[in-house]
Amino acid sequence: MSERARVWGLRLLALAISAAIWYSVSLQGRETLTERVVEASVSYNRPRGFLILDPVQSVNVRLRGSSKKVRMLNPYQVNVQVEITQNQKGTLSVSLGPDDVQVPEGFEVVSIDPNTIRVELDREVTQRLPVRPQLVGEPAAGAVPGEPEVLPNQVLVTGPESLISKYDWLNTRPISLDGHALTFEETIAVIPPDPLIQVVQPSKVTVRVPLGQPGADAVGTAKP
């Protein structure tokens, strides 16, 4: 093969490669755009010392992108971040826009439904509440339960001010008297009365349940 033929062959090969690259890029650019609605989770950046009551958990986000990207989209990659700057308790309306939606590269946010959500803020408080044991069942051998003793008799809780103010005490999980004829102790968890209320410490208490026989002046002591 002559030198001129070899040069022309290389030129033709380079031209073919360039044409193939151009066609591939052009095809991608002409790929059909399509839309998809995704249920996106909503998270909140709340001011310190405040809690959100009954927050909106998700909204529907309509996205636009290439058909290939839309097919491969994982809905968990889409989420809405709400910034709350108000520093007082009460109800406020928050408008949602494309800037609040986190999506993978190559997608456009078309719409959000609903595009306005209501947020109720309440102050976060911490205080101590008494604990009452919850006794269930029947003791064995005709035994009679006396006044139970709880150690410690108070726990520290935290939560929304409006919710905690509704409760004068907290209950333990049920303590079964079934099968017991003598005084016994049980370490048992304290039940939060609402998901927004947390038992900080201790999460468990020890309950001493005195049991005695009928006709006794005191539990465990018979009449003379």
Backbone as numpy.savetxt, mean C-alpha at the origin, in Angstrom:
# Nx Ny Nz CAx CAy CAz Cx Cy Cz
40.42 -10.49 -61.88 39.57 -9.30 -61.88 40.46 -8.06 -61.88
40.13 -7.10 -62.77 40.93 -5.90 -62.87 40.71 -5.00 -61.66
41.64 -4.07 -61.46 41.53 -3.15 -60.33 40.28 -2.31 -60.46
39.94 -1.86 -61.68 38.75 -1.04 -61.86 37.49 -1.82 -61.51
37.43 -3.07 -61.91 36.24 -3.88 -61.61 36.10 -4.09 -60.11
37.23 -4.30 -59.42 37.19 -4.50 -57.98 36.68 -3.24 -57.27
37.13 -2.07 -57.72 36.69 -0.82 -57.12 35.19 -0.62 -57.32
34.72 -0.89 -58.55 33.29 -0.74 -58.81 32.47 -1.73 -58.00
33.01 -2.92 -57.80 32.30 -3.90 -56.99 32.15 -3.44 -55.55
33.21 -2.83 -54.98 33.15 -2.31 -53.61 32.15 -1.15 -53.52
32.13 -0.31 -54.56 31.20 0.82 -54.56 29.75 0.33 -54.58
29.49 -0.68 -55.41 28.13 -1.23 -55.47 27.73 -1.87 -54.15
28.67 -2.56 -53.47 28.38 -3.18 -52.18 28.05 -2.12 -51.13
28.85 -1.03 -51.13 28.60 0.06 -50.18 27.24 0.70 -50.44
26.88 0.85 -51.73 25.59 1.44 -52.08 24.44 0.55 -51.62
24.63 -0.76 -51.76 23.57 -1.70 -51.34 23.38 -1.66 -49.83
24.50 -1.58 -49.08 24.41 -1.51 -47.62 23.71 -0.22 -47.20
24.07 0.89 -47.83 23.45 2.18 -47.50 21.95 2.14 -47.78
21.57 1.53 -48.90 20.15 1.45 -49.25 19.39 0.60 -48.23
20.03 -0.48 -47.76 19.37 -1.35 -46.78 19.16 -0.62 -45.46
20.17 0.14 -45.03 20.06 0.90 -43.78 18.97 1.97 -43.91
18.96 2.67 -45.05 17.94 3.71 -45.26 16.55 3.12 -45.23
16.38 1.96 -45.86 15.06 1.33 -45.90 14.60 0.92 -44.51
15.55 0.39 -43.70 15.19 -0.04 -42.35 14.76 1.14 -41.50
15.54 2.25 -41.53 15.21 3.43 -40.75 13.90 4.03 -41.23
13.72 4.08 -42.56 12.50 4.65 -43.12 11.28 3.83 -42.72
11.44 2.49 -42.67 10.32 1.62 -42.29 9.92 1.86 -40.84
10.94 2.02 -39.98 10.65 2.29 -38.57 9.91 3.62 -38.42
10.34 4.61 -39.21 9.70 5.91 -39.12 8.26 5.89 -39.59
7.97 4.96 -40.54 6.61 4.89 -41.06 5.73 3.91 -40.29
6.28 3.31 -39.20 5.51 2.32 -38.45 4.25 2.97 -37.88
3.17 2.26 -37.95 1.86 2.79 -37.55 1.84 3.14 -36.06
1.32 4.33 -35.75 1.12 4.71 -34.35 -0.20 4.14 -33.87
-0.22 3.70 -32.63 -1.44 3.16 -32.05 -1.56 3.62 -30.60
-2.73 3.43 -30.02 -2.98 3.88 -28.66 -3.38 2.70 -27.77
-3.15 2.89 -26.48 -3.51 1.85 -25.51 -3.83 2.51 -24.18
-4.87 2.01 -23.51 -5.24 2.51 -22.19 -4.65 1.58 -21.13
-3.95 2.17 -20.17 -3.29 1.41 -19.12 -3.81 1.87 -17.76
-4.11 0.94 -16.88 -4.47 1.29 -15.51 -3.18 1.53 -14.73
-2.91 2.77 -14.40 -1.65 3.15 -13.77 -1.85 3.38 -12.27
-0.92 2.88 -11.48 -0.99 3.10 -10.03 -0.63 4.55 -9.71
-1.20 5.04 -8.62 -0.97 6.43 -8.19 -0.21 6.41 -6.86
0.89 7.14 -6.80 1.64 7.30 -5.56 1.69 8.77 -5.20
1.90 9.04 -3.91 1.79 10.42 -3.41 3.05 10.82 -2.66
3.50 12.02 -2.93 4.52 12.66 -2.11 3.79 13.64 -1.19
3.56 13.23 0.04 2.75 14.03 0.97 3.66 14.86 1.88
3.14 15.96 2.39 3.93 16.78 3.31 4.18 16.04 4.61
5.30 16.33 5.22 5.67 15.67 6.47 4.66 16.00 7.57
4.28 14.97 8.33 3.34 15.17 9.42 1.89 15.04 9.02
1.63 14.64 7.76 0.25 14.48 7.28 0.07 13.10 6.65
-1.18 12.64 6.66 -1.56 11.38 6.03 -2.70 11.62 5.06
-2.83 10.73 4.08 -3.90 10.82 3.10 -4.97 9.80 3.44
-6.21 10.26 3.59 -7.33 9.37 3.89 -7.97 8.87 2.59
-8.15 7.57 2.48 -8.81 6.95 1.34 -8.25 7.46 0.00
-6.95 7.28 -0.25 -6.37 7.81 -1.49 -6.84 7.06 -2.73
-6.90 7.76 -3.86 -7.18 7.14 -5.15 -5.98 6.24 -5.49
-6.26 4.98 -5.78 -5.18 4.01 -5.99 -4.70 3.94 -7.44
-5.58 4.24 -8.41 -5.20 4.11 -9.81 -6.06 5.01 -10.70
-5.52 5.33 -11.87 -6.26 6.07 -12.90 -5.96 5.41 -14.24
-6.79 5.71 -15.24 -6.58 5.18 -16.58 -5.81 6.19 -17.42
-4.69 5.73 -18.00 -3.85 6.60 -18.82 -3.85 6.08 -20.25
-4.21 6.95 -21.19 -4.18 6.57 -22.61 -2.83 7.01 -23.19
-2.11 6.05 -23.78 -0.79 6.30 -24.33 -0.79 6.10 -25.84
0.13 6.82 -26.51 0.30 6.66 -27.96 1.76 6.34 -28.24
1.98 5.38 -29.14 3.33 5.02 -29.52 3.30 4.09 -30.71
4.47 3.67 -31.16 4.52 2.75 -32.29 3.84 1.44 -31.90
3.28 0.76 -32.90 2.56 -0.48 -32.62 3.46 -1.51 -31.95
4.73 -1.53 -32.31 5.67 -2.48 -31.70 5.88 -2.15 -30.23
6.10 -0.87 -29.92 6.31 -0.48 -28.53 5.06 -0.73 -27.69
3.90 -0.44 -28.27 2.65 -0.63 -27.53 2.46 -2.11 -27.21
2.77 -2.98 -28.16 2.63 -4.42 -27.92 3.54 -4.90 -26.81
4.72 -4.31 -26.71 5.72 -4.76 -25.73 5.61 -4.04 -24.39
4.71 -3.08 -24.28 4.63 -2.27 -23.06 4.16 -3.11 -21.87
4.88 -2.99 -20.77 4.48 -3.59 -19.49 3.71 -2.52 -18.71
2.44 -2.78 -18.37 1.64 -1.76 -17.66 2.27 -1.29 -16.36
3.08 -2.14 -15.73 3.70 -1.75 -14.47 4.78 -0.70 -14.65
5.14 -0.41 -15.91 6.12 0.64 -16.19 5.47 2.02 -16.19
4.16 2.07 -16.08 3.44 3.34 -16.12 2.89 3.64 -14.73
3.21 4.79 -14.19 2.67 5.19 -12.89 2.53 6.71 -12.82
1.67 7.13 -11.91 1.37 8.56 -11.75 1.89 9.01 -10.39
2.65 10.08 -10.38 3.24 10.63 -9.16 2.54 11.95 -8.83
1.91 12.01 -7.65 1.18 13.21 -7.25 1.97 13.95 -6.18
2.23 15.21 -6.44 2.93 16.06 -5.48 1.91 16.90 -4.70
1.96 16.80 -3.37 1.03 17.57 -2.53 1.85 18.54 -1.69
1.57 19.81 -1.84 2.33 20.84 -1.14 1.53 21.50 -0.02
0.22 21.25 0.03 -0.60 21.89 1.07 -0.19 21.39 2.45
-0.04 22.31 3.39 0.39 21.95 4.75 -0.70 22.20 5.77
-1.92 21.83 5.45 -3.02 21.92 6.39 -4.05 20.85 6.08
-4.74 20.38 7.13 -5.72 19.31 6.93 -6.91 19.84 6.17
-7.53 18.93 5.40 -8.68 19.32 4.61 -8.67 18.59 3.27
-9.66 18.91 2.44 -9.82 18.28 1.14 -9.36 19.23 0.03
-8.60 18.71 -0.91 -8.15 19.52 -2.04 -8.30 18.74 -3.32
-8.42 19.45 -4.44 -8.49 18.83 -5.76 -7.14 18.98 -6.44
-6.66 17.88 -7.02 -5.36 17.88 -7.69 -5.58 17.54 -9.16
-5.13 18.44 -10.05 -5.23 18.20 -11.49 -4.03 17.39 -11.96
-4.29 16.39 -12.80 -3.23 15.53 -13.31 -2.96 15.85 -14.77
-1.68 15.92 -15.13 -1.29 16.19 -16.51 -0.20 15.23 -16.95
0.22 15.30 -18.22 1.25 14.41 -18.74 2.55 14.43 -17.93
2.87 15.58 -17.34 4.12 15.67 -16.57 4.07 14.83 -15.29
2.88 14.45 -14.86 2.74 13.64 -13.65 2.84 12.14 -13.93
2.88 11.77 -15.21 2.88 10.36 -15.60 4.30 9.94 -15.98
4.76 8.86 -15.39 6.07 8.29 -15.72 5.85 7.14 -16.69
6.40 7.28 -17.92 6.23 6.27 -18.96 7.58 5.98 -19.61
7.73 4.81 -20.24 8.98 4.53 -20.96 9.17 5.48 -22.13
10.40 5.60 -22.58 10.72 6.48 -23.69 9.98 6.02 -24.96
9.53 6.98 -25.73 8.86 6.67 -26.98 7.35 6.69 -26.90
6.80 7.05 -25.73 5.35 7.10 -25.57 4.90 8.54 -25.31
3.69 8.83 -25.77 3.07 10.13 -25.53 1.80 9.91 -24.71
1.62 10.73 -23.68 0.42 10.65 -22.86 -0.69 11.43 -23.57
-1.75 10.73 -23.94 -2.86 11.35 -24.67 -3.89 11.92 -23.69
-4.25 11.13 -22.66 -5.25 11.59 -21.71 -5.14 10.81 -20.41
-5.73 11.36 -19.34 -5.77 10.73 -18.02 -7.22 10.77 -17.54
-7.72 9.64 -17.09 -9.11 9.58 -16.64 -9.18 8.89 -15.26
-9.62 9.62 -14.23 -9.99 11.04 -14.24 -8.75 11.91 -14.22
-8.90 13.12 -14.72 -7.74 14.03 -14.74 -7.70 14.95 -13.53
-8.68 14.80 -12.63 -8.69 15.52 -11.37 -9.09 14.55 -10.25
-8.33 14.51 -9.18 -8.66 13.63 -8.06 -8.76 14.46 -6.78
-9.58 13.97 -5.86 -9.75 14.64 -4.57 -8.86 13.95 -3.54
-8.15 14.76 -2.77 -7.23 14.25 -1.76 -7.61 14.84 -0.41
-7.80 13.98 0.57 -8.14 14.44 1.92 -6.94 14.25 2.84
-6.43 15.36 3.36 -5.27 15.34 4.25 -5.70 15.41 5.71
-4.99 14.67 6.56 -5.24 14.74 8.00 -3.89 14.73 8.70
-3.86 15.31 9.88 -2.61 15.34 10.63 -2.27 13.95 11.17
-1.01 13.63 11.17 -0.53 12.37 11.74 -0.19 12.59 13.21
-0.81 11.81 14.10 -0.56 11.96 15.53 -0.09 10.63 16.10
0.59 10.72 17.24 1.07 9.54 17.96 0.64 9.67 19.41
0.00 8.64 19.93 -0.44 8.68 21.32 -0.60 7.26 21.87
-0.80 7.17 23.18 -0.98 5.87 23.83 -2.46 5.61 24.05
-2.85 4.34 23.85 -4.23 3.91 24.08 -4.23 2.66 24.96
-5.21 2.55 25.88 -5.32 1.35 26.71 -5.64 0.13 25.85
-5.32 -1.05 26.40 -5.58 -2.31 25.71 -6.56 -3.14 26.54
-7.56 -3.68 25.85 -8.52 -4.57 26.49 -8.41 -5.96 25.87
-8.29 -7.01 26.71 -8.23 -8.36 26.17 -9.60 -8.80 25.67
-9.61 -9.55 24.60 -10.85 -10.07 24.01 -10.94 -11.57 24.31
-11.74 -11.93 25.32 -11.87 -13.32 25.75 -13.05 -13.98 25.04
-12.81 -15.21 24.55 -13.87 -15.96 23.88 -13.85 -17.40 24.38
-14.96 -18.09 24.21 -15.03 -19.50 24.57 -15.44 -19.72 26.02
-15.41 -20.99 26.45 -15.82 -21.38 27.80 -14.70 -22.16 28.47
-14.36 -21.81 29.74 -13.33 -22.56 30.46 -13.78 -23.99 30.72
-12.81 -24.85 31.01 -13.10 -26.25 31.30 -13.45 -26.42 32.78
-14.09 -27.54 33.11 -14.36 -27.97 34.49 -15.14 -26.92 35.28
-15.98 -26.13 34.60 -16.79 -25.16 35.29 -16.04 -23.98 35.87
-14.81 -23.76 35.43 -14.00 -22.65 35.96 -14.62 -21.31 35.56
-14.39 -20.32 36.42 -14.94 -18.98 36.19 -13.78 -18.00 36.02
-13.75 -17.22 34.90 -12.66 -16.27 34.71 -12.82 -15.05 35.59
-11.69 -14.57 36.11 -11.67 -13.32 36.86 -11.27 -12.17 35.96
-10.94 -11.03 36.55 -10.56 -9.85 35.79 -9.17 -10.07 35.19
-9.02 -10.08 33.86 -7.70 -10.31 33.26 -6.75 -9.13 33.48
-5.48 -9.42 33.50 -4.44 -8.40 33.68 -3.62 -8.31 32.39
-3.39 -7.08 31.92 -2.67 -6.86 30.67 -1.36 -6.14 30.95
-0.26 -6.69 30.43 1.07 -6.10 30.61 1.77 -5.99 29.27
2.14 -4.78 28.86 1.71 -3.49 29.41 0.25 -3.23 29.06
-0.37 -2.34 29.81 -1.80 -2.10 29.59 -2.07 -0.97 28.60
-1.01 -0.40 27.99 -1.17 0.61 26.96 -0.16 0.36 25.84
-0.51 0.79 24.64 0.41 0.70 23.50 0.46 2.04 22.79
1.56 2.27 22.08 1.75 3.51 21.32 1.24 3.28 19.90
0.37 4.18 19.45 -0.18 4.06 18.10 0.06 5.35 17.34
0.04 5.23 16.01 0.17 6.41 15.16 -0.83 6.30 14.02
-1.34 7.45 13.57 -2.32 7.44 12.49 -2.99 8.80 12.35
-4.03 8.87 11.52 -4.73 10.14 11.32 -5.43 10.60 12.60
-5.33 11.87 12.87 -5.92 12.44 14.09 -7.42 12.17 14.18
-8.14 12.32 13.07 -9.59 12.15 13.08 -10.00 10.71 13.37
-9.16 9.74 13.02 -9.49 8.34 13.27 -9.14 7.93 14.70
-7.94 8.29 15.14 -7.52 7.88 16.47 -8.42 8.48 17.54
-8.94 9.67 17.30 -9.81 10.31 18.29 -11.11 9.55 18.51
-11.45 8.63 17.61 -12.70 7.87 17.74 -12.57 6.69 18.72
-11.36 6.34 19.11 -11.16 5.12 19.90 -10.64 5.46 21.30
-11.27 4.83 22.29 -10.83 4.99 23.68 -9.90 3.86 24.10
-9.90 2.75 23.37 -9.01 1.62 23.67 -8.87 0.76 22.41
-7.95 -0.18 22.49 -7.76 -1.17 21.43 -7.98 -2.57 22.00
-8.42 -3.48 21.16 -8.61 -4.87 21.56 -7.44 -5.74 21.14
-7.25 -6.82 21.90 -6.29 -7.83 21.47 -6.99 -8.78 20.49
-6.22 -9.63 19.88 -6.83 -10.73 19.14 -7.55 -11.63 20.13
-8.54 -12.41 19.67 -9.30 -13.25 20.60 -8.41 -14.23 21.37
-8.67 -14.32 22.68 -7.97 -15.28 23.54 -8.99 -16.34 23.94
-8.73 -17.58 23.54 -9.68 -18.66 23.79 -9.54 -19.19 25.21
-10.70 -19.29 25.89 -10.74 -19.91 27.22 -10.98 -21.41 27.14
-11.27 -21.91 25.96 -11.60 -23.33 25.80 -10.45 -24.22 26.31
-10.80 -25.19 27.13 -9.81 -26.15 27.61 -9.01 -25.70 28.80
-9.19 -24.46 29.25 -8.44 -23.94 30.40 -9.29 -24.07 31.67
-8.68 -24.63 32.72 -9.34 -24.72 34.02 -8.55 -23.98 35.09
-7.30 -23.65 34.79 -6.44 -22.95 35.73 -5.97 -21.62 35.12
-5.53 -20.74 35.99 -5.01 -19.44 35.54 -3.90 -19.64 34.50
-3.94 -18.83 33.44 -2.92 -18.98 32.39 -2.56 -17.60 31.84
-1.45 -17.57 31.13 -0.98 -16.35 30.46 -0.81 -16.62 28.98
-1.02 -15.57 28.19 -0.84 -15.69 26.74 -0.33 -14.36 26.19
0.68 -14.45 25.33 1.17 -13.26 24.63 0.43 -13.15 23.31
-0.21 -12.02 23.11 -1.15 -11.88 22.00 -0.98 -10.54 21.32
-1.30 -10.48 20.03 -1.15 -9.25 19.25 -2.31 -8.29 19.52
-2.02 -7.01 19.43 -3.04 -5.96 19.54 -3.54 -5.65 18.14
-4.85 -5.52 17.97 -5.45 -5.34 16.66 -5.63 -3.85 16.34
-5.04 -3.34 15.26 -5.34 -1.96 14.84 -6.79 -1.89 14.37
-7.57 -0.91 14.81 -8.99 -0.84 14.43 -9.22 -0.34 13.02
-8.18 0.17 12.37 -8.31 0.71 11.02 -6.97 0.53 10.31
-6.97 0.24 9.00 -5.70 0.06 8.28 -4.77 1.27 8.36
-5.32 2.47 8.56 -4.49 3.67 8.62 -3.90 3.91 10.01
-4.32 3.09 10.99 -3.77 3.19 12.34 -2.77 2.06 12.53
-1.58 2.40 12.99 -0.53 1.41 13.21 -0.17 1.34 14.68
0.00 0.11 15.16 0.48 -0.10 16.52 2.01 -0.06 16.46
2.58 0.96 17.09 4.03 1.17 17.00 4.77 0.24 17.95
4.43 0.34 19.25 5.09 -0.52 20.23 4.30 -0.52 21.54
4.30 -1.68 22.21 4.66 -2.96 21.62 3.53 -3.46 20.75
3.83 -4.34 19.82 2.78 -4.88 18.96 2.04 -6.04 19.63
2.65 -6.59 20.72 2.01 -7.68 21.45 2.05 -7.37 22.95
1.07 -7.90 23.67 1.01 -7.74 25.12 0.82 -9.12 25.74
1.11 -9.19 27.04 0.89 -10.44 27.77 -0.36 -10.29 28.62
-1.27 -11.25 28.47 -2.54 -11.22 29.20 -2.56 -12.39 30.19
-2.77 -12.06 31.46 -2.92 -13.09 32.49 -4.40 -13.22 32.82
-4.92 -14.43 32.60 -6.35 -14.69 32.81 -6.51 -15.57 34.05
-7.00 -15.02 35.18 -7.22 -15.84 36.37 -8.49 -16.68 36.23
-8.39 -17.94 36.61 -9.53 -18.85 36.56 -9.71 -19.51 37.93
-10.95 -19.59 38.39 -11.24 -20.23 39.67 -12.54 -21.00 39.60
-12.86 -21.68 40.70 -14.08 -22.47 40.76 -15.22 -21.64 41.34
-16.44 -21.92 40.91 -17.60 -21.19 41.47 -17.68 -21.37 42.98
-18.12 -20.32 43.67 -18.27 -20.40 45.12 -17.02 -20.02 45.87
-15.99 -19.55 45.16 -14.76 -19.12 45.83 -14.80 -17.62 46.03
-14.25 -17.15 47.19 -14.20 -15.70 47.45 -13.27 -15.01 46.46
-12.22 -15.69 46.10 -11.26 -15.15 45.14 -10.82 -16.29 44.27
-10.32 -15.96 43.13 -9.90 -16.96 42.18 -8.81 -17.80 42.82
-9.03 -19.12 42.85 -8.02 -20.02 43.40 -8.12 -20.18 44.89
-9.07 -19.48 45.60 -9.20 -19.59 47.04 -10.61 -20.02 47.38
-10.77 -21.15 48.04 -12.10 -21.66 48.39 -12.60 -21.00 49.66
-13.97 -20.98 49.82 -14.56 -20.42 51.02 -14.28 -21.34 52.20
-14.07 -20.78 53.42 -13.82 -21.64 54.58 -15.08 -22.37 54.95
